[in-house]
Amino acid sequence: MSSVTLLAVAFLASVSLAWALGASSTSPPLAPAVGARALSVMQAALLVGVLASTGAVLQGGSVSETVGNDLVIGASLTPLAVAVGLLTAAVFIGIGVATSYPIPAAFATTGAVIGVGLALGGDPAIETYRQLALFWVLVPPTGASIAYLTASVLRRDDVPDTVGIPVLGGLVGVVVANVTLEVLPASTGTRPTIANFVSRSLGSTPRVVGSYDLTMVATSLVCGVSVFLVLRRQTRQSVDVAVRRFLIALGGLVAFSSGGSQVGLAIGPLGVLAGQSAYLTAKSVVLVGAVGLLVGGWTGAPKIVQAVANEYSQLGTRRSIAALVPAFVITQTGILLGFPISLNNIIISSVIGSGLVVGTGGVSVRKITITAVAWLSALVGSCLIGYVGFELASTFA
């Protein structure tokens, strides 16, 4: 098989995986809003597609680098390896979409890329695996705990909505000021964030903590206070309207973040080939991932949105907000570290944690158990199939 043909197959595999991610892994963020009756399923799917593709363009770099270059030592991915690995991951995720048991894209893609990389003769990147495993293991209890505590506070009678919701929104505003946005300029060794951009524009000021100078801290606080004041005013006018708007905004932020994280899984291996081929560039690879997420969100997301919204835990608006706050923070942490992460893992853990605030009756233990088994099977199975699939494909290519 010619190199051009193999490159075309790898390209199509990347598009297929991006579609599967748009349908499955980027769709849960707005599911709590659907469960709380703040959005319809189709409205959520449309928003997921637009926001996830935007996040892919603005935040897709760090995870792409890890998936494409850091999972195996001593072997560079070939077009055939990329094709086999991405198709393997896409099949696993597609099975999740068809069965309504969301398969973590990070597990399926990481396992598949490791499998083909080992088949190429590479050595396992043990230290990377340890870091990923620790992060993945910590995500469910961390997300569930933060969601549970947040939901508990929002339900307290001595914490009125005119205070609790604005304070929570203010904290989210501070985080937004410090998320990585690759479209912004940044000096060497610093992250392109809103806070950093303002600091560069106004000139350096004395350091306050770590790499943060006085301007960056002030910018973060201004963003937080601005969101607080807006929500404070809205809650005084109508608590229900303010809560619903905040819920949709949070879901949108998580969907945006999911695009920045999940696109790396689809284009990371393809990005390796961009430096080896005149037909691909780094920008075109990112565009492939963004378009794939957009189409996947519009055409395949409704089923997963429905499943996450109604089958894991029955949530109200406040518990939905409690589920989305840790999801946003954890997703951005993964992007900052360059770790491939599972949005399904984060969202579902957070949804369960916020649901437990009213007891275990609203949580489907059977659904959770089956999902956990499916997740572990995806990680191990994709690695084995990726390895065997590449060995078989090599004999015919």
C-alpha positions in Angstrom: 0.0 0.0 0.0 1.5 3.4 -1.0 2.4 6.0 1.6 -0.2 8.4 0.3 -2.9 5.8 0.6 -1.8 5.0 4.2 -1.8 8.8 5.0 -5.3 9.1 3.6 -6.5 6.1 5.8 -4.9 7.7 8.8 -6.6 11.0 8.0 -10.0 9.3 7.7 -9.3 7.5 11.0 -8.6 10.8 12.7 -11.9 12.3 11.3 -13.8 9.2 12.5 -12.4 9.4 16.0 -13.1 13.2 16.2 -16.7 12.5 15.2 -17.0 9.7 17.8 -15.5 12.1 20.5 -17.9 14.8 19.5 -20.8 12.4 19.8 -19.7 10.8 23.0 -17.0 12.4 25.2 -17.8 16.1 24.6 -21.6 15.6 25.0 -22.0 15.0 28.7 -21.2 18.6 29.9 -24.6 20.0 29.0 -26.4 16.8 30.1 -27.0 18.2 33.6 -28.7 21.2 32.1 -31.0 18.9 30.1 -31.7 16.8 33.3 -32.6 20.1 35.1 -34.9 21.1 32.2 -32.8 24.2 31.4 -32.2 22.9 27.8 -33.7 20.5 25.4 -31.6 17.5 24.2 -31.3 19.0 20.7 -30.4 22.5 22.0 -27.6 20.9 24.1 -26.3 18.9 21.2 -26.1 22.0 19.0 -24.2 23.9 21.7 -21.9 21.0 22.3 -20.8 21.0 18.7 -20.1 24.7 18.5 -18.4 25.1 21.8 -16.3 21.9 21.7 -15.0 22.8 18.2 -14.1 26.3 19.4 -12.2 24.8 22.4 -10.4 22.4 20.1 -8.9 25.4 18.2 -8.1 27.5 21.3 -6.8 24.8 23.7 -5.9 21.7 21.7 -2.1 21.8 21.8 -0.9 20.3 25.1 -2.9 17.0 25.1 -2.1 16.5 21.4 1.7 16.6 22.2 1.3 14.0 24.9 -0.8 11.5 22.9 1.3 11.9 19.8 4.8 11.7 21.3 4.9 10.8 24.9 3.1 7.4 25.3 5.9 5.2 23.8 9.6 5.7 23.9 11.9 5.0 21.0 9.4 4.7 18.2 7.7 7.3 16.0 4.2 6.6 14.8 3.8 5.7 11.1 0.7 6.4 8.9 -0.3 2.7 9.3 0.2 2.8 13.1 -1.9 6.0 13.3 -4.7 4.5 11.2 -4.9 1.3 13.2 -4.7 3.1 16.6 -7.3 5.7 15.8 -9.7 3.3 14.2 -9.4 1.0 17.2 -10.2 3.8 19.5 -13.1 5.0 17.3 -14.7 1.5 17.3 -14.6 1.4 21.1 -16.1 4.8 21.5 -18.7 4.1 18.8 -19.8 1.0 20.8 -20.3 3.2 23.8 -22.5 5.6 21.7 -24.5 2.7 20.4 -25.0 1.1 23.9 -25.5 4.4 25.8 -22.5 3.4 28.1 -20.1 6.2 27.5 -16.6 4.8 26.9 -13.8 7.1 28.2 -12.0 8.4 25.1 -8.8 8.9 27.0 -8.7 5.2 28.0 -9.6 3.9 24.5 -7.2 6.2 22.6 -4.3 5.9 25.1 -4.6 2.2 25.1 -4.7 1.9 21.3 -1.8 4.3 20.7 0.3 2.4 23.3 -0.6 -0.9 21.6 0.5 0.2 18.1 3.6 2.0 19.5 4.7 -1.2 21.3 4.0 -3.2 18.1 6.4 -0.7 16.3 9.1 -1.8 18.7 8.9 1.1 21.1 9.4 0.8 24.8 6.7 1.6 27.4 6.9 5.2 28.9 6.5 3.9 32.5 6.8 7.3 34.2 4.1 8.8 31.9 1.8 5.8 32.6 2.3 6.3 36.4 1.4 10.0 36.2 -1.7 9.3 34.0 -2.8 6.4 36.2 -2.6 8.6 39.3 -4.5 11.4 37.7 -7.2 9.1 36.4 -7.6 7.3 39.7 -7.9 10.6 41.6 -10.5 12.1 39.2 -13.6 10.2 40.3 -13.3 10.7 44.1 -12.1 14.3 43.6 -14.9 15.2 41.3 -17.5 13.4 43.4 -16.3 15.0 46.6 -16.2 18.6 45.3 -19.6 18.1 43.7 -21.1 16.7 46.9 -19.7 19.5 49.1 -20.9 22.2 46.7 -24.3 20.7 46.5 -24.5 20.4 50.2 -23.6 24.1 50.6 -26.2 25.2 48.0 -28.9 23.3 49.8 -28.2 24.9 53.2 -31.0 27.2 54.4 -28.5 29.6 56.0 -26.8 30.2 52.6 -29.3 32.1 50.5 -29.1 31.7 46.7 -28.4 35.4 46.4 -25.1 34.7 48.1 -24.2 31.1 47.3 -24.7 31.2 43.5 -22.8 34.5 43.0 -19.9 33.4 45.1 -19.6 30.2 43.2 -19.8 32.1 39.9 -17.0 34.4 41.1 -14.7 31.5 41.8 -15.5 30.2 38.2 -14.7 33.7 36.9 -11.2 33.6 38.5 -10.5 30.2 36.9 -11.7 31.5 33.5 -9.1 34.4 33.7 -6.4 31.8 34.0 -7.3 29.1 31.4 -4.9 28.6 28.5 -6.0 30.2 25.3 -3.5 29.5 22.5 -4.7 32.4 20.4 -3.3 34.8 22.9 0.4 35.9 22.8 2.7 34.8 25.6 6.4 35.0 26.4 8.6 32.0 26.6 7.9 29.9 29.7 4.5 31.5 30.4 0.9 30.4 29.6 -1.3 32.4 27.2 -4.1 33.4 29.5 -6.3 36.4 29.9 -4.5 37.4 33.1 -1.1 36.9 31.4 -2.2 38.9 28.4 -3.3 41.9 30.5 -0.1 41.8 32.4 2.0 41.8 29.2 -0.1 44.7 27.8 0.2 46.9 30.9 3.8 46.0 31.7 5.4 43.9 34.4 4.6 44.5 38.1 6.0 42.9 41.3 5.6 39.2 41.7 3.0 38.1 44.3 3.1 34.3 44.2 5.0 32.0 41.9 4.8 33.3 38.3 1.9 35.6 39.1 2.5 39.3 39.3 0.3 41.9 40.8 -1.5 42.6 37.5 -2.3 39.0 36.9 -3.8 38.6 40.4 -5.8 41.8 40.0 -7.1 40.7 36.6 -8.2 37.3 38.1 -10.0 39.1 40.9 -11.7 41.6 38.5 -13.0 38.7 36.5 -14.3 36.9 39.6 -15.9 40.0 41.1 -17.5 40.9 37.7 -19.2 37.5 37.5 -20.2 37.8 41.2 -21.9 41.1 40.6 -23.7 40.0 37.5 -25.1 36.9 39.2 -25.8 38.8 42.4 -28.0 41.2 40.4 -29.7 38.4 38.5 -30.5 36.4 41.6 -32.1 39.4 43.2 -34.3 39.8 40.2 -35.2 36.1 39.8 -33.4 33.2 41.5 -34.8 30.6 39.1 -33.7 32.5 36.0 -30.3 33.3 37.3 -29.7 29.7 38.3 -30.7 28.3 34.9 -28.5 30.8 33.1 -25.6 30.0 35.3 -26.1 26.3 34.8 -26.1 26.7 31.0 -23.0 28.9 31.2 -21.2 26.3 33.2 -22.2 23.6 30.8 -20.9 25.7 28.0 -17.5 26.2 29.7 -17.1 22.5 30.3 -18.1 21.7 26.7 -15.5 24.3 25.5 -12.9 22.7 27.8 -13.8 19.2 26.6 -13.1 20.2 23.0 -9.6 21.5 24.1 -8.9 18.2 25.8 -10.6 15.6 23.6 -9.3 17.0 20.3 -5.8 16.0 21.3 -6.9 12.4 21.4 -8.0 12.5 17.8 -5.3 14.6 16.3 -2.3 13.9 18.5 -1.1 10.9 16.5 -2.0 12.6 13.2 0.0 15.6 14.3 3.1 13.4 14.3 2.6 12.8 10.6 2.2 16.5 9.9 6.0 16.9 10.1 6.6 14.0 7.8 4.2 14.9 5.0 3.7 17.8 2.6 0.0 17.1 2.6 -0.6 17.9 6.2 0.2 21.0 8.4 -0.3 21.6 12.1 -3.1 24.0 11.4 -4.9 21.7 9.0 -4.7 18.9 11.6 -6.3 21.0 14.3 -9.1 22.0 11.8 -9.8 18.4 11.1 -10.3 17.7 14.8 -12.5 20.8 15.3 -14.8 20.0 12.3 -15.0 16.4 13.5 -16.1 17.4 16.9 -18.6 19.9 15.5 -20.3 17.3 13.3 -20.1 14.6 16.0 -21.8 16.9 18.5 -24.6 17.8 16.1 -25.3 14.3 14.8 -24.4 11.8 17.6 -24.6 13.6 20.9 -28.3 13.5 21.7 -28.3 9.8 22.8 -25.4 10.2 25.2 -26.8 13.5 26.5 -30.1 11.7 27.3 -28.3 8.9 29.0 -26.1 11.0 31.3 -29.0 13.4 32.1 -31.4 10.8 33.2 -29.8 7.4 33.9 -27.0 8.1 36.4 -28.7 10.4 38.8 -31.8 12.6 38.8 -30.6 16.1 39.4 -32.1 19.5 40.0 -30.5 22.8 38.9 -28.4 23.3 42.0 -27.0 19.8 42.1 -26.4 20.1 38.3 -24.3 23.2 39.0 -22.5 21.4 41.7 -21.6 18.7 39.2 -20.3 21.1 36.6 -18.0 23.2 38.8 -15.5 20.3 39.5 -15.8 19.1 35.9 -14.7 22.5 34.6 -11.8 22.8 37.1 -10.5 19.2 36.6 -10.7 19.4 32.8 -8.7 22.6 32.7 -6.2 21.0 35.1 -5.8 18.1 32.7 -5.2 20.5 29.8 -2.7 22.4 31.8 -0.8 19.2 32.6 -1.2 17.9 29.0 -2.9 14.7 30.3 -5.4 12.9 28.1 -8.5 12.8 30.3 -12.0 11.3 30.1 -14.8 13.9 30.1 -17.2 11.0 30.7 -15.3 10.0 33.8 -15.2 13.5 35.2 -18.8 14.4 34.4 -20.3 11.1 35.5 -18.3 11.2 38.8 -19.5 14.7 39.5 -23.1 13.9 38.6 -23.0 11.0 41.0 -21.4 13.1 43.8 -24.0 15.8 43.5 -26.8 13.2 43.4 -25.6 11.6 46.6 -26.4 14.7 48.6 -30.0 13.4 48.7 -29.0 9.8 49.3 -28.3 6.8 47.2 -31.8 6.4 45.9 -31.3 8.7 42.9 -28.1 6.9 41.8 -28.2 3.8 39.6 -25.6 1.4 41.1 -26.1 -1.1 38.3 -25.4 1.5 35.6 -22.3 2.7 37.4 -20.9 -0.8 37.9 -21.4 -1.8 34.3 -19.8 1.5 33.2 -16.8 1.0 35.4 -16.2 -2.5 33.9 -16.6 -1.1 30.4 -14.1 1.6 31.1 -11.4 -0.9 32.3 -12.2 -3.2 29.4 -11.7 -0.3 27.0 -8.2 0.5 28.3 -6.9 -3.0 28.2 -8.9 -4.1 25.2 -7.9 -1.2 23.0 -4.2 -1.8 23.8 -4.4 -5.5 22.9 -6.4 -4.9 19.7 -4.1 -2.0 18.7 -1.1 -4.3 19.0 -2.6 -7.2 17.3 -4.3 -5.1 14.6 -1.0 -3.4 13.7 0.8 -6.7 13.5 -1.9 -8.1 11.1 -2.1 -4.9 9.1 1.7 -4.9 8.6 1.6 -8.2 6.9 -0.8 -6.8 4.2 0.4 -3.2 3.9 
